[in-house]
Amino acid sequence: MNTSLTNAARLFTAGLRALLVLTVVTGIVYPLVVTGVAQGLFPGKANGSEIKADGKVVGSSLIGQSYNLPLKEGRETPEPDLRWFQGRPANGLGTNTVNTRYELILSGATNRSADDPELLQWVQDAKAAVVRDNSVPGHPVRPEDVPADAVTSSGSGLDPDISPRYADLQVHRVAANNGLPAERVQELVDEHTTPRTLGFIGEPRVNVLELNIALGELVAPGAGH
């Protein structure tokens, strides 16, 4: 009887020691080491890839934002603010009552097949809007000029980037609406175009938030979205 109690006490003590050691190692030491390494080597990414303007955090380079006018009475969705470069459609978030814009409540793709009638209508409507909004005197946009990312959402619906082709398509409209030379706006796009990672991974891309912050500084120093 005494031997059994002694063994039980020894096993309990050993288990308690193991629990305490593992708690300290995995719950305190390991997180602190990982956090320290991340902050030391990749502080920007470790803190959420924050983007700042005028000393304030205005977003993340990983999350897309919308650039819209205030919602007008009688309309279900706001109209785009054509002074700014526009990102990809947010149809990945659907037309639900919880979230219809670039917000962090939820994300997701449309989960519709390529021949889904509603998806096809979204694409046609988006293409017509891109052609209409970006056609300016002397620089009309043709339907065949519209790239795929201008009329389709990403898998998450939160893509922060657009293709250089879509950014180039918006140059004349942005320049006209801000009273800027198209050449200067094109230079801005070129300056904010990121090439393929390591030269072969992914596609060239333009971060819309970073581009619009630079645009705001160009239009009125210190101004942002």
C-alpha positions as CSV (number, residue, x, y, z in Angstrom):
1,M,0.0,0.0,0.0
2,N,2.8,2.4,0.9
3,T,4.7,1.4,-2.2
4,S,1.7,2.1,-4.4
5,L,1.2,5.6,-2.8
6,T,4.9,6.3,-3.2
7,N,4.9,5.3,-6.8
8,A,1.7,7.4,-7.5
9,A,3.2,10.4,-5.7
10,R,6.4,10.0,-7.7
11,L,4.6,9.8,-11.0
12,F,2.4,12.7,-10.1
13,T,5.4,14.8,-9.2
14,A,7.2,13.8,-12.5
15,G,4.1,14.6,-14.5
16,L,3.7,18.0,-12.8
17,R,7.3,18.8,-13.4
18,A,6.9,17.9,-17.1
19,L,3.8,20.0,-17.4
20,L,5.5,23.0,-15.8
21,V,8.6,22.7,-18.0
22,L,6.6,22.3,-21.2
23,T,4.4,25.2,-20.3
24,V,7.4,27.4,-19.8
25,V,9.2,26.2,-22.9
26,T,6.3,26.1,-25.3
27,G,4.1,28.8,-23.8
28,I,6.7,31.4,-22.8
29,V,10.2,30.8,-24.1
30,Y,9.3,29.6,-27.7
31,P,6.8,32.4,-28.4
32,L,9.3,35.0,-27.1
33,V,12.1,33.6,-29.2
34,V,10.0,33.5,-32.4
35,T,8.6,37.0,-31.7
36,G,12.1,38.3,-31.1
37,V,13.5,36.7,-34.3
38,A,10.6,38.0,-36.3
39,Q,10.8,41.5,-34.9
40,G,14.6,41.5,-35.4
41,L,14.6,40.2,-39.0
42,F,11.2,41.0,-40.4
43,P,9.6,43.8,-38.3
44,G,7.3,45.0,-41.1
45,K,5.9,41.6,-41.9
46,A,5.7,40.6,-38.2
47,N,3.6,43.7,-37.5
48,G,1.0,43.0,-40.2
49,S,2.7,44.7,-43.2
50,E,1.4,48.0,-42.1
51,I,1.3,51.0,-44.5
52,K,1.6,54.5,-43.1
53,A,0.7,57.9,-44.4
54,D,1.3,61.1,-42.5
55,G,2.7,59.1,-39.6
56,K,-0.6,57.1,-39.3
57,V,-1.3,53.5,-40.2
58,V,-3.8,53.5,-43.0
59,G,-3.9,49.9,-43.9
60,S,-1.9,46.8,-44.7
61,S,-0.1,45.9,-48.0
62,L,-1.8,42.5,-47.8
63,I,-5.4,43.8,-47.7
64,G,-7.2,45.6,-50.5
65,Q,-9.2,48.7,-49.8
66,S,-12.1,50.3,-51.7
67,Y,-12.0,53.9,-53.1
68,N,-15.6,54.9,-53.3
69,L,-17.8,58.0,-53.0
70,P,-20.3,58.2,-50.1
71,L,-23.3,56.0,-50.7
72,K,-26.1,58.0,-52.3
73,E,-29.7,57.7,-51.2
74,G,-31.5,55.0,-53.2
75,R,-28.4,53.1,-54.2
76,E,-27.4,49.7,-52.8
77,T,-23.7,50.1,-53.6
78,P,-21.5,53.2,-53.7
79,E,-20.0,54.6,-56.9
80,P,-16.2,54.4,-57.3
81,D,-14.2,57.6,-56.7
82,L,-12.6,58.1,-60.1
83,R,-9.9,60.3,-58.7
84,W,-8.2,57.2,-57.4
85,F,-6.9,54.0,-58.9
86,Q,-9.4,51.2,-58.4
87,G,-8.6,47.7,-57.2
88,R,-10.2,44.4,-58.1
89,P,-13.9,43.8,-57.7
90,A,-14.9,42.5,-54.3
91,N,-17.4,40.0,-55.6
92,G,-15.5,37.3,-53.7
93,L,-17.3,38.7,-50.7
94,G,-20.7,38.2,-52.4
95,T,-23.7,40.4,-52.1
96,N,-24.5,39.3,-48.5
97,T,-25.9,41.6,-45.8
98,V,-22.8,41.1,-43.6
99,N,-20.1,42.5,-45.9
100,T,-20.1,43.8,-49.4
101,R,-16.9,45.8,-49.3
102,Y,-13.2,45.3,-48.5
103,E,-13.4,44.7,-44.8
104,L,-12.0,42.0,-42.4
105,I,-15.3,40.5,-41.3
106,L,-15.1,37.7,-43.8
107,S,-13.4,36.9,-47.1
108,G,-13.9,34.3,-49.8
109,A,-14.4,33.5,-53.4
110,T,-17.6,33.4,-55.3
111,N,-17.5,29.6,-55.5
112,R,-19.4,29.8,-58.8
113,S,-18.7,27.8,-61.9
114,A,-17.3,29.5,-65.0
115,D,-20.7,29.2,-66.8
116,D,-22.8,30.5,-63.9
117,P,-25.2,33.1,-65.4
118,E,-24.9,35.5,-62.4
119,L,-21.1,35.4,-62.5
120,L,-21.1,36.0,-66.3
121,Q,-23.4,39.0,-65.7
122,W,-21.1,40.3,-63.0
123,V,-18.2,40.1,-65.4
124,Q,-20.1,41.8,-68.2
125,D,-21.3,44.6,-66.0
126,A,-17.8,45.1,-64.5
127,K,-16.3,45.3,-68.0
128,A,-18.9,47.8,-69.1
129,A,-18.2,49.9,-66.0
130,V,-14.4,49.8,-66.6
131,V,-14.8,50.9,-70.2
132,R,-17.2,53.7,-69.2
133,D,-15.3,55.0,-66.3
134,N,-11.9,54.9,-67.9
135,S,-12.7,56.3,-71.3
136,V,-11.6,60.0,-71.4
137,P,-11.5,62.4,-74.4
138,G,-8.8,61.3,-76.8
139,H,-8.3,58.0,-74.9
140,P,-11.2,55.6,-75.3
141,V,-11.1,52.2,-73.7
142,R,-12.2,49.2,-75.7
143,P,-13.7,46.1,-74.2
144,E,-10.8,44.0,-75.4
145,D,-8.4,46.4,-73.5
146,V,-9.9,45.3,-70.1
147,P,-7.7,42.7,-68.3
148,A,-9.2,39.8,-66.4
149,D,-8.3,41.2,-62.9
150,A,-10.4,44.3,-63.6
151,V,-13.6,42.3,-63.8
152,T,-13.0,39.3,-61.5
153,S,-12.3,39.1,-57.8
154,S,-9.5,37.1,-56.2
155,G,-9.9,33.9,-54.3
156,S,-10.1,35.9,-51.0
157,G,-11.9,38.9,-52.4
158,L,-9.3,41.0,-50.6
159,D,-6.5,41.2,-53.2
160,P,-4.5,44.4,-52.6
161,D,-2.8,44.2,-56.0
162,I,-3.7,44.8,-59.6
163,S,-1.9,44.0,-62.8
164,P,0.3,46.7,-64.4
165,R,-2.0,46.4,-67.4
166,Y,-5.0,47.4,-65.3
167,A,-3.1,50.2,-63.7
168,D,-2.0,51.5,-67.1
169,L,-5.6,51.4,-68.3
170,Q,-6.6,53.8,-65.5
171,V,-3.7,56.3,-66.0
172,H,-5.5,58.7,-68.3
173,R,-8.7,58.7,-66.2
174,V,-6.8,59.4,-63.0
175,A,-4.7,62.1,-64.6
176,A,-7.8,63.8,-66.0
177,N,-9.6,63.7,-62.7
178,N,-6.7,65.1,-60.8
179,G,-5.4,67.7,-63.3
180,L,-2.1,65.9,-63.7
181,P,-0.1,65.1,-66.8
182,A,-0.7,61.5,-67.9
183,E,3.0,61.0,-68.3
184,R,3.6,61.8,-64.6
185,V,0.9,59.4,-63.5
186,Q,2.3,56.7,-65.7
187,E,5.7,57.2,-64.1
188,L,4.0,56.8,-60.7
189,V,2.6,53.4,-61.8
190,D,6.0,52.3,-63.2
191,E,7.6,53.3,-59.9
192,H,5.1,51.2,-57.9
193,T,5.2,48.1,-60.1
194,T,6.7,45.1,-58.4
195,P,8.3,42.5,-60.6
196,R,8.0,38.7,-60.3
197,T,9.4,37.4,-57.0
198,L,12.9,36.1,-57.6
199,G,12.3,36.9,-61.3
200,F,10.1,33.9,-61.9
201,I,7.5,33.5,-59.1
202,G,4.0,35.1,-59.7
203,E,3.3,38.0,-61.9
204,P,4.2,41.7,-61.9
205,R,1.8,43.6,-59.7
206,V,0.9,47.1,-58.4
207,N,-0.2,47.6,-54.8
208,V,-3.3,49.9,-55.1
209,L,-3.0,51.4,-51.6
210,E,0.6,52.3,-51.9
211,L,0.0,53.7,-55.4
212,N,-2.9,55.9,-54.2
213,I,-0.9,57.2,-51.2
214,A,1.8,58.3,-53.7
215,L,-0.9,59.8,-55.9
216,G,-2.3,61.7,-53.0
217,E,1.1,63.1,-52.1
218,L,1.5,64.1,-55.8
219,V,-1.8,65.9,-56.0
220,A,-1.6,67.6,-52.6
221,P,1.5,67.0,-50.4
222,G,0.5,65.4,-47.2
223,A,-2.9,64.3,-48.5
224,G,-4.0,60.7,-48.3
225,H,-7.1,58.6,-48.8
